[in-house]
Amino acid sequence: MTASAAFVVAAAAVAAVSLAVQRLRLGRIAPPLAPAKGRAAAGVAYAFTVAFAPWAKESARRHLPTYAAGIVYHAAILAMLVRLLSSPFAPALPRAGGAVVAGCLAAGLGCGLALLAKRAIDANLRGLSVPDDFLANALVDLALATGAAAALAPAWLPASQLAGGVLLLYAPLGKLRHMIFLLTSRRLTGAYFGRRGVRPHPAEALRG
């Protein structure tokens, strides 16, 4: 195993342990004492499906191109992480597979750079942003760029693994932690509102 491949494995282990410890620190959140008016499971299902749709989010409805760019960006990030974590054990890709991976990562990179530019240019977004917003985006974009290059040219693989390893080490420190805590918060809020009979909306439940 090369040094860059070993770095990816070590960084992934550090990130996994760090994120797991942070999640465990939350402990178990007890359900509310009020009598249930609905099913928690229905609320959780809603939170992970319909609640992600653009018509369920006022901000997404008003900014559909940004919403679409975010979907492509996150899909490319997932593909990049899968490729990064598999690269120490399968460094070579078939030519056709490499072209597909490179295309996916390049599309995500374009969306990421567009979102970064919008955050920097739009006064409202810029006012809400902190340095972590820009740094996280830049690290992800670097990992996407080097990952796309490595998918086409194996000589770029060490650079891709180095960029990806740095990204993994940074993940538990800033906003990238939402890869874990988004799931946790969605489950908890979904269960709460489902138990209260608020989500899904009672009329929607009756139609279903």
N, C-alpha and C positions, 0 to 999 in steps of 0.2 A: 504494500500500500504506500502510495506517495505521501510526502509531507502534507501537501494541500488536502489530500483525501482524509488523512488522519485528523487534520484541523477541523474539517467538516464534521466528522464523527464526534470529536470532543466538544465542539461548539453545540451540536445538537443535544448531546447529553447534558451539558450545563444548562441550556435553555429549557429542556424538558423538566429537569429537577427544579429549577428556579420557578417556573410557572406552576408546577405542581405544589410547591411549598406555599406560594402566594394564594393559590386556590384553597388549600387546606386551612390557611389562616382565617378564611371567612367563617369556617365552622358550619354547623347546621343551623339553618334559619327556621325557626318554628312557625307553623302555619298560624294565621290569625285565629283569635278565640271566637269571633262572631260565627253564628251558624252559617253553613254553606248554602248558597242559593244556586249554585251551578257546579260544573265538574272542572276540577283543576286540569285534567288531561285535555279537555276541549280547549281551554285557554292556552295551554302549551302548544297544542297543534296549530292554533290560530297564530301564535307568536312566531312560529317557524315557517309559516306558509303565507297566508293572505296578508299578514301584517308587513311582509317585505315588499308587497306589490306597490307600484307607484301610486295607484289610486287610494291606497291606505295611508299615504304620507303626503301631507300638504306640501312640504318643501320639494318632494320628488315630483309631484304633479306639476309644479311651477317651473321645474328645471329638468325636463326629461332628457336633454342631451347629456347633462352632467350625471344623471342617474344611470343612463346607459353606459357612459364612460366608466363609472364606478363598477358596474357589473363586469365589464370586459377586464378592467384593471385587476379586480379581485380574482377572477377566473385565471388570468395569466399568472398571478402570484401563486395561486395554488399549484398550477402546472410547474412553475419554476421550483417551488419547494419540493415537489415530488421528484423532479429531475435532479435537484441538488442532493437530496438525501439518498437517491439511488446511485449517484455518480461514483462514490467510492467503490462500489461493488460491480457496477456496469458502466465503465468509463466511455465506451464506444456506443454510438447510435447508428442504426442503419441510415443510409443516405436519405431515403424518403422520410423516415421518422424524424431525422434531424431537421429536415426542411419544415415539417409540420410544427415541431416544437419551436423552431426559430420564428416561424410566422406568428404563432400564438404569443410568444414572449415579446416580439416586436410590436404587435398590436397593443398589448398591455403597456409597453413602454411608452408608446405614443399617447395613450390615454392618461398615463401617470404624469407625463410631462405637461399635458394640457391642464390637468387638475392642479398641478403645482403652479403653473402660470396663472391660472384663474385665482388661486389663493393669494398670489403675490400682487396681482393687478387689482382685484376687486377690493375696494376700501372696506366694505363690511366684513368680508372674510379675513382680510389682513388684520383688522382690529380684533378679531376673535382668536387669532392664531398665536401660538407660542413657538419658540425655536424647535421644540420637539416635532411639531407638525411638518416643518420643512426638512429637518434632518431625517425623519423616518421615511418621508417620500423619496428623498435623495438616495438613501441607502437601498430602498426597494428598487428604485429605477436603475441604480448601478448593478444590482444583482440581476435584474431583467436583461439589461444590455449585455453584460458579460455572459449570461446564460444563453442568450440568443446567438452570440458570437461562437460560444463553445459548441452549440448544437450543429453549427455549420463547419467549424474549423477546430479540431481537437486540440490544437496548440493553445487555444484560449481556455481550456478546461482548468488549469491551475488558477488562473485569474478569476474564473467564475466561482471556484470553490473558496478562494480567499474572500471574495466579496460576499458570497453567501454565508460563510462562517462568521464574518463580522456582523452581518444582519442578524443571524441567530443569537449571537451574544448580546446584541443590543435589544432584541425583542422583549426580554423581561423587564427592561429598564424604563420604557416609555409607552407611547400610545399603541405600539404594536402588541401590547398585552391583550388588546381587545380580541385577538384571535382565540383566546380562552374565555375571557370575561364577557364577551358578547353572548356566547352560548349560555353562560351562567345567568346573566342578567335577563336574557330572553326567557329562560326557563322559569326563573323566579317570578318575574312580572306576569308572565303568561299564566302560571299556576294561580297567582293571587287574583288576577282579574277574572280568570275562569271560575274560580271558587266563588267569587262575588257575583257571578252571573252577568258580568258586564261585557266580557269578550269571550267568544264571538257575540255580537249583538243578538239579543233574544229573537228579534225578527229573522235574522239570518239563520239562527239555529232551527226555528220553526220551518223555514223554507227547505233546510237540509233534511 
